[in-house]
């Protein structure tokens, strides 16, 4: 899933930076990482989230906009 241009660096984001992006607590994000609910990379004791994987994670969870046919603008 990390298909990137070879010239483009892989950005790894620390969990304290990712939690506010998702609007969840750091503890919740740590649980998700432990449960493998979100893609992570471990470097030593550091747990990091690849930026491209985070984007894919968010994209997969988007809900489509529901069109209400009863409300139409004329």
N, CA, C and O atoms as a Tripos MOL2 file, in Angstrom:
@<TRIPOS>MOLECULE
protein
  296   295    74     0     0
PROTEIN
NO_CHARGES

@<TRIPOS>ATOM
      1 N           0.8030   -1.2000    0.0000 N.3       1 UNK1
      2 CA          0.0000    0.0000    0.0000 C.3       1 UNK1
      3 C           0.8440    1.2610    0.0000 C.2       1 UNK1
      4 O           0.3060    2.3620   -0.1150 O.2       1 UNK1
      5 N           2.1380    1.1220    0.1250 N.am      2 UNK2
      6 CA          2.9970    2.2880    0.1460 C.3       2 UNK2
      7 C           3.5390    2.5890   -1.2390 C.2       2 UNK2
      8 O           4.6960    2.9830   -1.3820 O.2       2 UNK2
      9 N           2.7220    2.4070   -2.2500 N.am      3 UNK3
     10 CA          3.1570    2.6880   -3.6170 C.3       3 UNK3
     11 C           3.3140    4.1910   -3.7870 C.2       3 UNK3
     12 O           2.3350    4.9250   -3.9230 O.2       3 UNK3
     13 N           4.5450    4.6220   -3.7770 N.am      4 UNK4
     14 CA          4.8450    6.0350   -3.9300 C.3       4 UNK4
     15 C           5.9010    6.1920   -5.0030 C.2       4 UNK4
     16 O           6.5890    5.2400   -5.3720 O.2       4 UNK4
     17 N           6.0110    7.3930   -5.4870 N.am      5 UNK5
     18 CA          7.0800    7.7340   -6.4010 C.3       5 UNK5
     19 C           8.4060    7.5550   -5.6650 C.2       5 UNK5
     20 O           8.5240    7.9400   -4.5010 O.2       5 UNK5
     21 N           9.4000    6.9780   -6.3310 N.am      6 UNK6
     22 CA         10.6860    6.7330   -5.6710 C.3       6 UNK6
     23 C          11.3570    8.0260   -5.2260 C.2       6 UNK6
     24 O          12.1540    8.0120   -4.2880 O.2       6 UNK6
     25 N          11.0530    9.1310   -5.8760 N.am      7 UNK7
     26 CA         11.6290   10.4200   -5.5010 C.3       7 UNK7
     27 C          10.9240   11.0360   -4.2980 C.2       7 UNK7
     28 O          11.4600   11.9400   -3.6580 O.2       7 UNK7
     29 N           9.7310   10.5510   -3.9910 N.am      8 UNK8
     30 CA          8.9340   11.1060   -2.9000 C.3       8 UNK8
     31 C           9.2670   10.3790   -1.5980 C.2       8 UNK8
     32 O           9.1510    9.1550   -1.5370 O.2       8 UNK8
     33 N           9.6730   11.1000   -0.5650 N.am      9 UNK9
     34 CA         10.0290   10.4320    0.6960 C.3       9 UNK9
     35 C           8.7900    9.8670    1.3920 C.2       9 UNK9
     36 O           7.6880   10.3970    1.2550 O.2       9 UNK9
     37 N           8.9920    8.8030    2.1250 N.am     10 UNK10
     38 CA          7.9150    8.2230    2.9320 C.3      10 UNK10
     39 C           7.8780    8.9840    4.2550 C.2      10 UNK10
     40 O           8.8520    8.9930    5.0070 O.2      10 UNK10
     41 N           6.7480    9.6160    4.5240 N.am     11 UNK11
     42 CA          6.6070   10.3780    5.7690 C.3      11 UNK11
     43 C           5.9580    9.4870    6.8210 C.2      11 UNK11
     44 O           4.9050    8.8940    6.5860 O.2      11 UNK11
     45 N           6.5970    9.4010    7.9780 N.am     12 UNK12
     46 CA          6.0800    8.6380    9.1050 C.3      12 UNK12
     47 C           5.6830    9.6140   10.2020 C.2      12 UNK12
     48 O           6.4880   10.4380   10.6370 O.2      12 UNK12
     49 N           4.4380    9.5130   10.6420 N.am     13 UNK13
     50 CA          3.8960   10.4640   11.6130 C.3      13 UNK13
     51 C           3.7930    9.8210   12.9980 C.2      13 UNK13
     52 O           3.3030    8.6980   13.1180 O.2      13 UNK13
     53 N           4.2440   10.5110   14.0380 N.am     14 UNK14
     54 CA          4.1140    9.9790   15.3950 C.3      14 UNK14
     55 C           2.6520   10.0030   15.8550 C.2      14 UNK14
     56 O           1.8620   10.8430   15.4250 O.2      14 UNK14
     57 N           2.3200    9.0730   16.7250 N.am     15 UNK15
     58 CA          0.9420    8.9660   17.1950 C.3      15 UNK15
     59 C           0.3940   10.2580   17.7940 C.2      15 UNK15
     60 O          -0.7680   10.5800   17.5480 O.2      15 UNK15
     61 N           1.1870   11.0280   18.5830 N.am     16 UNK16
     62 CA          0.6290   12.2790   19.1160 C.3      16 UNK16
     63 C           0.2330   13.2820   18.0310 C.2      16 UNK16
     64 O          -0.5980   14.1540   18.2840 O.2      16 UNK16
     65 N           0.8030   13.1790   16.8390 N.am     17 UNK17
     66 CA          0.4040   14.0670   15.7420 C.3      17 UNK17
     67 C          -0.8310   13.5340   15.0150 C.2      17 UNK17
     68 O          -1.6230   14.3110   14.4800 O.2      17 UNK17
     69 N          -0.9930   12.2180   14.9970 N.am     18 UNK18
     70 CA         -2.0860   11.5930   14.2440 C.3      18 UNK18
     71 C          -3.4070   11.6710   14.9990 C.2      18 UNK18
     72 O          -4.4530   11.8880   14.3880 O.2      18 UNK18
     73 N          -3.3750   11.4980   16.3150 N.am     19 UNK19
     74 CA         -4.6130   11.4830   17.1080 C.3      19 UNK19
     75 C          -5.4890   12.7080   16.8680 C.2      19 UNK19
     76 O          -6.6840   12.5430   16.6260 O.2      19 UNK19
     77 N          -4.9480   13.9440   16.9220 N.am     20 UNK20
     78 CA         -5.8160   15.1000   16.6650 C.3      20 UNK20
     79 C          -6.3230   15.1580   15.2260 C.2      20 UNK20
     80 O          -7.4040   15.6900   14.9710 O.2      20 UNK20
     81 N          -5.5550   14.6170   14.2910 N.am     21 UNK21
     82 CA         -6.0230   14.5900   12.8940 C.3      21 UNK21
     83 C          -7.2840   13.7530   12.7570 C.2      21 UNK21
     84 O          -8.1620   14.0560   11.9480 O.2      21 UNK21
     85 N          -7.3620   12.6950   13.5560 N.am     22 UNK22
     86 CA         -8.5230   11.8080   13.5060 C.3      22 UNK22
     87 C          -9.6060   12.2100   14.5000 C.2      22 UNK22
     88 O         -10.7040   11.6540   14.4870 O.2      22 UNK22
     89 N          -9.2950   13.1740   15.3600 N.am     23 UNK23
     90 CA        -10.2790   13.6280   16.3410 C.3      23 UNK23
     91 C         -10.5130   12.6180   17.4500 C.2      23 UNK23
     92 O         -11.6100   12.5350   18.0020 O.2      23 UNK23
     93 N          -9.4730   11.8440   17.7790 N.am     24 UNK24
     94 CA         -9.5830   10.8490   18.8430 C.3      24 UNK24
     95 C          -8.4640   11.0880   19.8440 C.2      24 UNK24
     96 O          -7.5140   11.8210   19.5710 O.2      24 UNK24
     97 N          -8.5900   10.4630   21.0010 N.am     25 UNK25
     98 CA         -7.5580   10.6280   22.0220 C.3      25 UNK25
     99 C          -6.3210    9.8010   21.6650 C.2      25 UNK25
    100 O          -6.3940    8.8470   20.8910 O.2      25 UNK25
    101 N          -5.2120   10.1820   22.2360 N.am     26 UNK26
    102 CA         -3.9730    9.4510   22.0240 C.3      26 UNK26
    103 C          -4.1020    8.0210   22.5490 C.2      26 UNK26
    104 O          -3.5830    7.0850   21.9410 O.2      26 UNK26
    105 N          -4.7960    7.8530   23.6790 N.am     27 UNK27
    106 CA         -4.9890    6.5090   24.2260 C.3      27 UNK27
    107 C          -5.8020    5.6270   23.2790 C.2      27 UNK27
    108 O          -5.4880    4.4480   23.1120 O.2      27 UNK27
    109 N          -6.8290    6.1790   22.6650 N.am     28 UNK28
    110 CA         -7.6240    5.4210   21.6920 C.3      28 UNK28
    111 C          -6.7610    5.0200   20.5070 C.2      28 UNK28
    112 O          -6.8220    3.8800   20.0470 O.2      28 UNK28
    113 N          -5.9620    5.9500   20.0140 N.am     29 UNK29
    114 CA         -5.0970    5.6410   18.8790 C.3      29 UNK29
    115 C          -4.0840    4.5670   19.2450 C.2      29 UNK29
    116 O          -3.7990    3.6840   18.4360 O.2      29 UNK29
    117 N          -3.5410    4.6320   20.4480 N.am     30 UNK30
    118 CA         -2.6180    3.5820   20.8880 C.3      30 UNK30
    119 C          -3.3080    2.2190   20.9350 C.2      30 UNK30
    120 O          -2.7090    1.2070   20.5690 O.2      30 UNK30
    121 N          -4.5610    2.1870   21.3840 N.am     31 UNK31
    122 CA         -5.3230    0.9280   21.3960 C.3      31 UNK31
    123 C          -5.5170    0.4200   19.9720 C.2      31 UNK31
    124 O          -5.3270   -0.7670   19.7080 O.2      31 UNK31
    125 N          -5.8910    1.3040   19.0570 N.am     32 UNK32
    126 CA         -6.0860    0.9100   17.6560 C.3      32 UNK32
    127 C          -4.8000    0.3340   17.0760 C.2      32 UNK32
    128 O          -4.8290   -0.6650   16.3580 O.2      32 UNK32
    129 N          -3.6640    0.9720   17.3920 N.am     33 UNK33
    130 CA         -2.3770    0.4830   16.8990 C.3      33 UNK33
    131 C          -2.0820   -0.9010   17.4690 C.2      33 UNK33
    132 O          -1.6370   -1.7870   16.7400 O.2      33 UNK33
    133 N          -2.3250   -1.0930   18.7650 N.am     34 UNK34
    134 CA         -2.0970   -2.3760   19.4140 C.3      34 UNK34
    135 C          -3.0060   -3.4580   18.8230 C.2      34 UNK34
    136 O          -2.6000   -4.6120   18.6910 O.2      34 UNK34
    137 N          -4.2370   -3.0760   18.4690 N.am     35 UNK35
    138 CA         -5.2220   -4.0120   17.9000 C.3      35 UNK35
    139 C          -5.0790   -4.1600   16.3880 C.2      35 UNK35
    140 O          -5.8470   -4.8880   15.7580 O.2      35 UNK35
    141 N          -4.1040   -3.4760   15.8070 N.am     36 UNK36
    142 CA         -3.8590   -3.4920   14.3500 C.3      36 UNK36
    143 C          -5.0590   -2.9720   13.5670 C.2      36 UNK36
    144 O          -5.3290   -3.4420   12.4620 O.2      36 UNK36
    145 N          -5.7740   -2.0170   14.1260 N.am     37 UNK37
    146 CA         -6.9120   -1.3930   13.4390 C.3      37 UNK37
    147 C          -6.4670   -0.2610   12.5400 C.2      37 UNK37
    148 O          -7.2160    0.1780   11.6670 O.2      37 UNK37
    149 N          -5.2380    0.2190   12.7510 N.am     38 UNK38
    150 CA         -4.6760    1.2820   11.9310 C.3      38 UNK38
    151 C          -3.2570    0.8500   11.5630 C.2      38 UNK38
    152 O          -2.5490    0.2930   12.4020 O.2      38 UNK38
    153 N          -2.8300    1.1000   10.3190 N.am     39 UNK39
    154 CA         -1.4910    0.6720    9.9120 C.3      39 UNK39
    155 C          -0.3970    1.4630   10.6340 C.2      39 UNK39
    156 O          -0.4470    2.6920   10.7030 O.2      39 UNK39
    157 N           0.5760    0.7540   11.1600 N.am     40 UNK40
    158 CA          1.6810    1.3910   11.8620 C.3      40 UNK40
    159 C           3.0040    0.7580   11.4620 C.2      40 UNK40
    160 O           3.0530   -0.3390   10.9050 O.2      40 UNK40
    161 N           4.0620    1.4760   11.7590 N.am     41 UNK41
    162 CA          5.4270    1.0050   11.5810 C.3      41 UNK41
    163 C           6.1100    1.1840   12.9270 C.2      41 UNK41
    164 O           5.9960    2.2380   13.5520 O.2      41 UNK41
    165 N           6.8130    0.1610   13.3690 N.am     42 UNK42
    166 CA          7.5280    0.2610   14.6460 C.3      42 UNK42
    167 C           9.0120    0.3880   14.3650 C.2      42 UNK42
    168 O           9.6130   -0.4470   13.6890 O.2      42 UNK42
    169 N           9.5850    1.4540   14.9000 N.am     43 UNK43
    170 CA         11.0250    1.6770   14.8130 C.3      43 UNK43
    171 C          11.5300    1.7530   16.2440 C.2      43 UNK43
    172 O          11.3930    2.7790   16.9100 O.2      43 UNK43
    173 N          12.1150    0.6610   16.7060 N.am     44 UNK44
    174 CA         12.4900    0.6010   18.1120 C.3      44 UNK44
    175 C          11.2270    0.6280   18.9480 C.2      44 UNK44
    176 O          10.3260   -0.1900   18.7630 O.2      44 UNK44
    177 N          11.1730    1.5710   19.8630 N.am     45 UNK45
    178 CA          9.9800    1.7130   20.7010 C.3      45 UNK45
    179 C           8.9710    2.6860   20.1180 C.2      45 UNK45
    180 O           7.8560    2.8080   20.6240 O.2      45 UNK45
    181 N           9.3590    3.3790   19.0560 N.am     46 UNK46
    182 CA          8.4570    4.3720   18.4500 C.3      46 UNK46
    183 C           7.4260    3.6840   17.5620 C.2      46 UNK46
    184 O           7.7510    2.7640   16.8110 O.2      46 UNK46
    185 N           6.1990    4.1340   17.6570 N.am     47 UNK47
    186 CA          5.1190    3.6490   16.7990 C.3      47 UNK47
    187 C           4.7400    4.8180   15.9020 C.2      47 UNK47
    188 O           4.3660    5.8900   16.3780 O.2      47 UNK47
    189 N           4.8410    4.5960   14.5960 N.am     48 UNK48
    190 CA          4.6010    5.6570   13.6210 C.3      48 UNK48
    191 C           3.5490    5.2060   12.6160 C.2      48 UNK48
    192 O           3.3660    4.0120   12.3810 O.2      48 UNK48
    193 N           2.8660    6.1750   12.0330 N.am     49 UNK49
    194 CA          1.8510    5.8930   11.0180 C.3      49 UNK49
    195 C           2.3330    6.4730    9.6920 C.2      49 UNK49
    196 O           2.5790    7.6750    9.5980 O.2      49 UNK49
    197 N           2.4710    5.6280    8.6580 N.am     50 UNK50
    198 CA          2.8380    6.1620    7.3450 C.3      50 UNK50
    199 C           1.7350    7.0900    6.8360 C.2      50 UNK50
    200 O           0.5550    6.7400    6.8710 O.2      50 UNK50
    201 N           2.1220    8.2650    6.3660 N.am     51 UNK51
    202 CA          1.1420    9.2630    5.9290 C.3      51 UNK51
    203 C           0.2260    8.7190    4.8330 C.2      51 UNK51
    204 O          -0.9860    8.9290    4.8810 O.2      51 UNK51
    205 N           0.7890    8.0290    3.8580 N.am     52 UNK52
    206 CA         -0.0250    7.4850    2.7650 C.3      52 UNK52
    207 C          -1.0300    6.4670    3.2900 C.2      52 UNK52
    208 O          -2.1680    6.4210    2.8210 O.2      52 UNK52
    209 N          -0.6220    5.6560    4.2510 N.am     53 UNK53
    210 CA         -1.5280    4.6650    4.8510 C.3      53 UNK53
    211 C          -2.6320    5.3630    5.6370 C.2      53 UNK53
    212 O          -3.7750    4.9070    5.6390 O.2      53 UNK53
    213 N          -2.3010    6.4540    6.2950 N.am     54 UNK54
    214 CA         -3.3030    7.2190    7.0290 C.3      54 UNK54
    215 C          -4.3400    7.7880    6.0690 C.2      54 UNK54
    216 O          -5.5400    7.7440    6.3400 O.2      54 UNK54
    217 N          -3.8680    8.3200    4.9470 N.am     55 UNK55
    218 CA         -4.8050    8.8410    3.9370 C.3      55 UNK55
    219 C          -5.7280    7.7370    3.4250 C.2      55 UNK55
    220 O          -6.9310    7.9510    3.2780 O.2      55 UNK55
    221 N          -5.1690    6.5580    3.1530 N.am     56 UNK56
    222 CA         -5.9750    5.4290    2.6780 C.3      56 UNK56
    223 C          -6.9660    4.9810    3.7590 C.2      56 UNK56
    224 O          -8.1150    4.6600    3.4550 O.2      56 UNK56
    225 N          -6.5230    4.9610    5.0140 N.am     57 UNK57
    226 CA         -7.3730    4.5910    6.1430 C.3      57 UNK57
    227 C          -8.5890    5.5140    6.2130 C.2      57 UNK57
    228 O          -9.7160    5.0550    6.3960 O.2      57 UNK57
    229 N          -8.3490    6.8110    6.0670 N.am     58 UNK58
    230 CA         -9.4360    7.7930    6.1140 C.3      58 UNK58
    231 C         -10.3450    7.6370    4.8980 C.2      58 UNK58
    232 O         -11.5690    7.6510    5.0290 O.2      58 UNK58
    233 N          -9.7540    7.4900    3.7290 N.am     59 UNK59
    234 CA        -10.5240    7.3710    2.4890 C.3      59 UNK59
    235 C         -11.4570    6.1560    2.5180 C.2      59 UNK59
    236 O         -12.5900    6.2350    2.0440 O.2      59 UNK59
    237 N         -10.9920    5.0470    3.0650 N.am     60 UNK60
    238 CA        -11.7950    3.8180    3.1320 C.3      60 UNK60
    239 C         -12.9880    3.9660    4.0650 C.2      60 UNK60
    240 O         -13.9600    3.2190    3.9510 O.2      60 UNK60
    241 N         -12.9240    4.9140    4.9800 N.am     61 UNK61
    242 CA        -13.9920    5.0650    5.9580 C.3      61 UNK61
    243 C         -14.9460    6.2110    5.6640 C.2      61 UNK61
    244 O         -15.8460    6.4930    6.4550 O.2      61 UNK61
    245 N         -14.7520    6.8640    4.5450 N.am     62 UNK62
    246 CA        -15.6690    7.9410    4.1660 C.3      62 UNK62
    247 C         -17.0390    7.3610    3.8490 C.2      62 UNK62
    248 O         -17.1580    6.2880    3.2580 O.2      62 UNK62
    249 N         -18.0550    8.0830    4.2480 N.am     63 UNK63
    250 CA        -19.4070    7.6820    3.8770 C.3      63 UNK63
    251 C         -19.8880    8.6060    2.7670 C.2      63 UNK63
    252 O         -19.6520    9.8130    2.8100 O.2      63 UNK63
    253 N         -20.5620    8.0370    1.7770 N.am     64 UNK64
    254 CA        -21.0310    8.8860    0.6890 C.3      64 UNK64
    255 C         -22.1120    9.8440    1.1600 C.2      64 UNK64
    256 O         -22.8470    9.5580    2.1060 O.2      64 UNK64
    257 N         -22.1980   10.9670    0.4960 N.am     65 UNK65
    258 CA        -23.2310   11.9450    0.8070 C.3      65 UNK65
    259 C         -24.5540   11.3910    0.3050 C.2      65 UNK65
    260 O         -24.6780   10.9900   -0.8520 O.2      65 UNK65
    261 N         -25.5380   11.3750    1.1940 N.am     66 UNK66
    262 CA        -26.8480   10.8610    0.8240 C.3      66 UNK66
    263 C         -27.6750   11.9980    0.2630 C.2      66 UNK66
    264 O         -27.8710   13.0220    0.9170 O.2      66 UNK66
    265 N         -28.1520   11.8130   -0.9420 N.am     67 UNK67
    266 CA        -28.9530   12.8380   -1.5960 C.3      67 UNK67
    267 C         -30.4090   12.6830   -1.1830 C.2      67 UNK67
    268 O         -31.0050   11.6150   -1.3200 O.2      67 UNK67
    269 N         -30.9510   13.7470   -0.6870 N.am     68 UNK68
    270 CA        -32.3480   13.7410   -0.2670 C.3      68 UNK68
    271 C         -33.1840   14.2800   -1.4190 C.2      68 UNK68
    272 O         -33.1810   15.4810   -1.6890 O.2      68 UNK68
    273 N         -33.8970   13.3890   -2.0960 N.am     69 UNK69
    274 CA        -34.7080   13.7780   -3.2460 C.3      69 UNK69
    275 C         -35.9040   14.6250   -2.8530 C.2      69 UNK69
    276 O         -36.4690   15.3340   -3.6860 O.2      69 UNK69
    277 N         -36.2950   14.5530   -1.5750 N.am     70 UNK70
    278 CA        -37.4480   15.3230   -1.1270 C.3      70 UNK70
    279 C         -37.1130   16.8160   -1.0570 C.2      70 UNK70
    280 O         -37.9960   17.6600   -1.2070 O.2      70 UNK70
    281 N         -35.8590   17.1320   -0.8340 N.am     71 UNK71
    282 CA        -35.4450   18.5360   -0.7530 C.3      71 UNK71
    283 C         -34.6970   18.8720   -2.0220 C.2      71 UNK71
    284 O         -33.5710   18.4220   -2.2330 O.2      71 UNK71
    285 N         -35.3300   19.6650   -2.8630 N.am     72 UNK72
    286 CA        -34.7050   20.0690   -4.1240 C.3      72 UNK72
    287 C         -34.7430   21.5890   -4.2260 C.2      72 UNK72
    288 O         -35.7350   22.2230   -3.8660 O.2      72 UNK72
    289 N         -33.6720   22.1500   -4.7110 N.am     73 UNK73
    290 CA        -33.6580   23.5910   -4.8940 C.3      73 UNK73
    291 C         -34.1500   23.9040   -6.3140 C.2      73 UNK73
    292 O         -33.6590   23.3360   -7.2900 O.2      73 UNK73
    293 N         -35.0910   24.7840   -6.4090 N.am     74 UNK74
    294 CA        -35.6510   25.1870   -7.7140 C.3      74 UNK74
    295 C         -35.2860   26.5800   -8.0500 C.2      74 UNK74
    296 O         -35.6700   27.0810   -9.1060 O.2      74 UNK74
@<TRIPOS>BOND
     1     1     2 1
     2     2     3 1
     3     3     4 2
     4     3     5 am
     5     5     6 1
     6     6     7 1
     7     7     8 2
     8     7     9 am
     9     9    10 1
    10    10    11 1
    11    11    12 2
    12    11    13 am
    13    13    14 1
    14    14    15 1
    15    15    16 2
    16    15    17 am
    17    17    18 1
    18    18    19 1
    19    19    20 2
    20    19    21 am
    21    21    22 1
    22    22    23 1
    23    23    24 2
    24    23    25 am
    25    25    26 1
    26    26    27 1
    27    27    28 2
    28    27    29 am
    29    29    30 1
    30    30    31 1
    31    31    32 2
    32    31    33 am
    33    33    34 1
    34    34    35 1
    35    35    36 2
    36    35    37 am
    37    37    38 1
    38    38    39 1
    39    39    40 2
    40    39    41 am
    41    41    42 1
    42    42    43 1
    43    43    44 2
    44    43    45 am
    45    45    46 1
    46    46    47 1
    47    47    48 2
    48    47    49 am
    49    49    50 1
    50    50    51 1
    51    51    52 2
    52    51    53 am
    53    53    54 1
    54    54    55 1
    55    55    56 2
    56    55    57 am
    57    57    58 1
    58    58    59 1
    59    59    60 2
    60    59    61 am
    61    61    62 1
    62    62    63 1
    63    63    64 2
    64    63    65 am
    65    65    66 1
    66    66    67 1
    67    67    68 2
    68    67    69 am
    69    69    70 1
    70    70    71 1
    71    71    72 2
    72    71    73 am
    73    73    74 1
    74    74    75 1
    75    75    76 2
    76    75    77 am
    77    77    78 1
    78    78    79 1
    79    79    80 2
    80    79    81 am
    81    81    82 1
    82    82    83 1
    83    83    84 2
    84    83    85 am
    85    85    86 1
    86    86    87 1
    87    87    88 2
    88    87    89 am
    89    89    90 1
    90    90    91 1
    91    91    92 2
    92    91    93 am
    93    93    94 1
    94    94    95 1
    95    95    96 2
    96    95    97 am
    97    97    98 1
    98    98    99 1
    99    99   100 2
   100    99   101 am
   101   101   102 1
   102   102   103 1
   103   103   104 2
   104   103   105 am
   105   105   106 1
   106   106   107 1
   107   107   108 2
   108   107   109 am
   109   109   110 1
   110   110   111 1
   111   111   112 2
   112   111   113 am
   113   113   114 1
   114   114   115 1
   115   115   116 2
   116   115   117 am
   117   117   118 1
   118   118   119 1
   119   119   120 2
   120   119   121 am
   121   121   122 1
   122   122   123 1
   123   123   124 2
   124   123   125 am
   125   125   126 1
   126   126   127 1
   127   127   128 2
   128   127   129 am
   129   129   130 1
   130   130   131 1
   131   131   132 2
   132   131   133 am
   133   133   134 1
   134   134   135 1
   135   135   136 2
   136   135   137 am
   137   137   138 1
   138   138   139 1
   139   139   140 2
   140   139   141 am
   141   141   142 1
   142   142   143 1
   143   143   144 2
   144   143   145 am
   145   145   146 1
   146   146   147 1
   147   147   148 2
   148   147   149 am
   149   149   150 1
   150   150   151 1
   151   151   152 2
   152   151   153 am
   153   153   154 1
   154   154   155 1
   155   155   156 2
   156   155   157 am
   157   157   158 1
   158   158   159 1
   159   159   160 2
   160   159   161 am
   161   161   162 1
   162   162   163 1
   163   163   164 2
   164   163   165 am
   165   165   166 1
   166   166   167 1
   167   167   168 2
   168   167   169 am
   169   169   170 1
   170   170   171 1
   171   171   172 2
   172   171   173 am
   173   173   174 1
   174   174   175 1
   175   175   176 2
   176   175   177 am
   177   177   178 1
   178   178   179 1
   179   179   180 2
   180   179   181 am
   181   181   182 1
   182   182   183 1
   183   183   184 2
   184   183   185 am
   185   185   186 1
   186   186   187 1
   187   187   188 2
   188   187   189 am
   189   189   190 1
   190   190   191 1
   191   191   192 2
   192   191   193 am
   193   193   194 1
   194   194   195 1
   195   195   196 2
   196   195   197 am
   197   197   198 1
   198   198   199 1
   199   199   200 2
   200   199   201 am
   201   201   202 1
   202   202   203 1
   203   203   204 2
   204   203   205 am
   205   205   206 1
   206   206   207 1
   207   207   208 2
   208   207   209 am
   209   209   210 1
   210   210   211 1
   211   211   212 2
   212   211   213 am
   213   213   214 1
   214   214   215 1
   215   215   216 2
   216   215   217 am
   217   217   218 1
   218   218   219 1
   219   219   220 2
   220   219   221 am
   221   221   222 1
   222   222   223 1
   223   223   224 2
   224   223   225 am
   225   225   226 1
   226   226   227 1
   227   227   228 2
   228   227   229 am
   229   229   230 1
   230   230   231 1
   231   231   232 2
   232   231   233 am
   233   233   234 1
   234   234   235 1
   235   235   236 2
   236   235   237 am
   237   237   238 1
   238   238   239 1
   239   239   240 2
   240   239   241 am
   241   241   242 1
   242   242   243 1
   243   243   244 2
   244   243   245 am
   245   245   246 1
   246   246   247 1
   247   247   248 2
   248   247   249 am
   249   249   250 1
   250   250   251 1
   251   251   252 2
   252   251   253 am
   253   253   254 1
   254   254   255 1
   255   255   256 2
   256   255   257 am
   257   257   258 1
   258   258   259 1
   259   259   260 2
   260   259   261 am
   261   261   262 1
   262   262   263 1
   263   263   264 2
   264   263   265 am
   265   265   266 1
   266   266   267 1
   267   267   268 2
   268   267   269 am
   269   269   270 1
   270   270   271 1
   271   271   272 2
   272   271   273 am
   273   273   274 1
   274   274   275 1
   275   275   276 2
   276   275   277 am
   277   277   278 1
   278   278   279 1
   279   279   280 2
   280   279   281 am
   281   281   282 1
   282   282   283 1
   283   283   284 2
   284   283   285 am
   285   285   286 1
   286   286   287 1
   287   287   288 2
   288   287   289 am
   289   289   290 1
   290   290   291 1
   291   291   292 2
   292   291   293 am
   293   293   294 1
   294   294   295 1
   295   295   296 2
@<TRIPOS>SUBSTRUCTURE
     1 UNK1         2 RESIDUE 1 A UNK
     2 UNK2         6 RESIDUE 1 A UNK
     3 UNK3        10 RESIDUE 1 A UNK
     4 UNK4        14 RESIDUE 1 A UNK
     5 UNK5        18 RESIDUE 1 A UNK
     6 UNK6        22 RESIDUE 1 A UNK
     7 UNK7        26 RESIDUE 1 A UNK
     8 UNK8        30 RESIDUE 1 A UNK
     9 UNK9        34 RESIDUE 1 A UNK
    10 UNK10       38 RESIDUE 1 A UNK
    11 UNK11       42 RESIDUE 1 A UNK
    12 UNK12       46 RESIDUE 1 A UNK
    13 UNK13       50 RESIDUE 1 A UNK
    14 UNK14       54 RESIDUE 1 A UNK
    15 UNK15       58 RESIDUE 1 A UNK
    16 UNK16       62 RESIDUE 1 A UNK
    17 UNK17       66 RESIDUE 1 A UNK
    18 UNK18       70 RESIDUE 1 A UNK
    19 UNK19       74 RESIDUE 1 A UNK
    20 UNK20       78 RESIDUE 1 A UNK
    21 UNK21       82 RESIDUE 1 A UNK
    22 UNK22       86 RESIDUE 1 A UNK
    23 UNK23       90 RESIDUE 1 A UNK
    24 UNK24       94 RESIDUE 1 A UNK
    25 UNK25       98 RESIDUE 1 A UNK
    26 UNK26      102 RESIDUE 1 A UNK
    27 UNK27      106 RESIDUE 1 A UNK
    28 UNK28      110 RESIDUE 1 A UNK
    29 UNK29      114 RESIDUE 1 A UNK
    30 UNK30      118 RESIDUE 1 A UNK
    31 UNK31      122 RESIDUE 1 A UNK
    32 UNK32      126 RESIDUE 1 A UNK
    33 UNK33      130 RESIDUE 1 A UNK
    34 UNK34      134 RESIDUE 1 A UNK
    35 UNK35      138 RESIDUE 1 A UNK
    36 UNK36      142 RESIDUE 1 A UNK
    37 UNK37      146 RESIDUE 1 A UNK
    38 UNK38      150 RESIDUE 1 A UNK
    39 UNK39      154 RESIDUE 1 A UNK
    40 UNK40      158 RESIDUE 1 A UNK
    41 UNK41      162 RESIDUE 1 A UNK
    42 UNK42      166 RESIDUE 1 A UNK
    43 UNK43      170 RESIDUE 1 A UNK
    44 UNK44      174 RESIDUE 1 A UNK
    45 UNK45      178 RESIDUE 1 A UNK
    46 UNK46      182 RESIDUE 1 A UNK
    47 UNK47      186 RESIDUE 1 A UNK
    48 UNK48      190 RESIDUE 1 A UNK
    49 UNK49      194 RESIDUE 1 A UNK
    50 UNK50      198 RESIDUE 1 A UNK
    51 UNK51      202 RESIDUE 1 A UNK
    52 UNK52      206 RESIDUE 1 A UNK
    53 UNK53      210 RESIDUE 1 A UNK
    54 UNK54      214 RESIDUE 1 A UNK
    55 UNK55      218 RESIDUE 1 A UNK
    56 UNK56      222 RESIDUE 1 A UNK
    57 UNK57      226 RESIDUE 1 A UNK
    58 UNK58      230 RESIDUE 1 A UNK
    59 UNK59      234 RESIDUE 1 A UNK
    60 UNK60      238 RESIDUE 1 A UNK
    61 UNK61      242 RESIDUE 1 A UNK
    62 UNK62      246 RESIDUE 1 A UNK
    63 UNK63      250 RESIDUE 1 A UNK
    64 UNK64      254 RESIDUE 1 A UNK
    65 UNK65      258 RESIDUE 1 A UNK
    66 UNK66      262 RESIDUE 1 A UNK
    67 UNK67      266 RESIDUE 1 A UNK
    68 UNK68      270 RESIDUE 1 A UNK
    69 UNK69      274 RESIDUE 1 A UNK
    70 UNK70      278 RESIDUE 1 A UNK
    71 UNK71      282 RESIDUE 1 A UNK
    72 UNK72      286 RESIDUE 1 A UNK
    73 UNK73      290 RESIDUE 1 A UNK
    74 UNK74      294 RESIDUE 1 A UNK
